[in-house]
């Protein structure tokens, strides 16, 4: 994962090695979270599933700019317990919503 050996990851987890910035960036990218999350600066008051949903949404937004209405809708979805927990999950969710909308199945007043 992130170009690190299992032994390197173990040393980081045990606090026996302090990661360099580039290592943190690679780990964050591999886990679909931000470096701030890895450092305990973000979402530390949330459960792991909730934090992963919000973190992966944040990373998803960095690479997928959205119109404000869609951003706001997905932001509300990120607060749900069933929200995607990976960037790929957000991509798939957005594709499904778009597909439903193309077929007229999705309501214009999206659920909150």
FENVENGI-V123489 format. One record per pair of residues at least 4 apart in sequence whose ideal C-beta (glycine too) atoms are under 7 Angstrom apart, sorted by the first residue. I is the first residue (numbers start at 1). GAP is how many residues later the second one is. D is the distance in Angstrom with one decimal. If there is no record, write none. Layout:
# FENVENGI-V123489
i:I gap:GAP d:D
i:I gap:GAP d:D
This chain:
# FENVENGI-V123489
i:1 gap:8 d:6.9
i:1 gap:29 d:5.0
i:2 gap:24 d:3.8
i:2 gap:25 d:4.9
i:2 gap:27 d:6.9
i:2 gap:28 d:4.0
i:3 gap:23 d:5.9
i:4 gap:4 d:4.4
i:4 gap:5 d:5.3
i:6 gap:4 d:6.3
i:7 gap:4 d:6.5
i:8 gap:4 d:6.6
i:9 gap:4 d:6.2
i:10 gap:4 d:6.2
i:11 gap:5 d:4.6
i:11 gap:6 d:4.1
i:12 gap:5 d:5.5
i:12 gap:7 d:5.6
i:19 gap:4 d:4.0
i:19 gap:5 d:5.1
i:21 gap:4 d:6.3
i:22 gap:4 d:6.4
i:23 gap:4 d:6.3
i:24 gap:4 d:6.1
i:24 gap:11 d:4.9
i:24 gap:14 d:5.8
i:25 gap:4 d:6.4
i:25 gap:10 d:6.1
i:26 gap:4 d:6.3
i:27 gap:4 d:6.1
i:27 gap:11 d:6.2
i:28 gap:5 d:5.3
i:28 gap:6 d:5.7
i:28 gap:7 d:4.8
i:28 gap:10 d:5.6
i:32 gap:23 d:6.6
i:32 gap:24 d:4.3
i:32 gap:27 d:5.2
i:32 gap:54 d:5.1
i:32 gap:55 d:4.7
i:33 gap:4 d:4.2
i:33 gap:5 d:6.4
i:33 gap:22 d:4.1
i:33 gap:26 d:6.7
i:34 gap:8 d:6.4
i:34 gap:21 d:6.2
i:34 gap:24 d:6.1
i:34 gap:25 d:6.7
i:35 gap:4 d:6.3
i:36 gap:5 d:4.2
i:36 gap:6 d:4.5
i:37 gap:5 d:4.7
i:37 gap:6 d:6.1
i:37 gap:14 d:6.9
i:37 gap:18 d:5.1
i:40 gap:4 d:5.4
i:43 gap:8 d:4.0
i:43 gap:11 d:5.8
i:43 gap:12 d:6.5
i:46 gap:4 d:4.0
i:46 gap:5 d:4.3
i:47 gap:4 d:6.8
i:48 gap:4 d:6.1
i:49 gap:4 d:6.4
i:49 gap:36 d:6.1
i:50 gap:4 d:6.5
i:51 gap:4 d:5.8
i:52 gap:4 d:5.8
i:52 gap:33 d:4.1
i:53 gap:4 d:6.3
i:53 gap:25 d:5.3
i:53 gap:30 d:3.8
i:53 gap:31 d:6.5
i:53 gap:32 d:5.2
i:54 gap:4 d:6.4
i:54 gap:24 d:5.3
i:55 gap:4 d:6.5
i:56 gap:4 d:6.1
i:56 gap:28 d:6.4
i:56 gap:29 d:5.7
i:56 gap:30 d:5.1
i:56 gap:31 d:5.2
i:56 gap:33 d:6.7
i:56 gap:34 d:6.1
i:57 gap:4 d:6.5
i:57 gap:17 d:6.6
i:57 gap:21 d:4.2
i:57 gap:33 d:5.9
i:58 gap:4 d:7.0
i:59 gap:28 d:5.4
i:60 gap:4 d:5.6
i:60 gap:27 d:4.9
i:60 gap:30 d:4.0
i:60 gap:31 d:7.0
i:61 gap:5 d:6.9
i:66 gap:4 d:4.4
i:66 gap:5 d:4.3
i:66 gap:8 d:6.9
i:67 gap:4 d:6.8
i:68 gap:4 d:6.2
i:69 gap:4 d:6.5
i:70 gap:4 d:6.2
i:71 gap:4 d:6.1
i:72 gap:4 d:6.8
i:73 gap:4 d:6.6
i:73 gap:37 d:4.8
i:74 gap:4 d:6.4
i:76 gap:36 d:5.4
i:77 gap:6 d:5.4
i:78 gap:5 d:4.9
i:84 gap:5 d:2.9
i:84 gap:6 d:4.8
i:84 gap:9 d:5.1
i:85 gap:4 d:6.0
i:87 gap:4 d:6.5
i:88 gap:4 d:6.3
i:89 gap:4 d:6.2
i:90 gap:4 d:6.2
i:91 gap:4 d:6.4
i:92 gap:4 d:6.4
i:93 gap:4 d:6.4
i:94 gap:4 d:6.2
i:95 gap:4 d:6.3
i:96 gap:4 d:6.4
i:97 gap:4 d:6.3
i:97 gap:9 d:6.2
i:98 gap:4 d:6.5
i:99 gap:4 d:6.7
i:100 gap:5 d:4.3
i:100 gap:6 d:4.0
i:101 gap:5 d:4.3
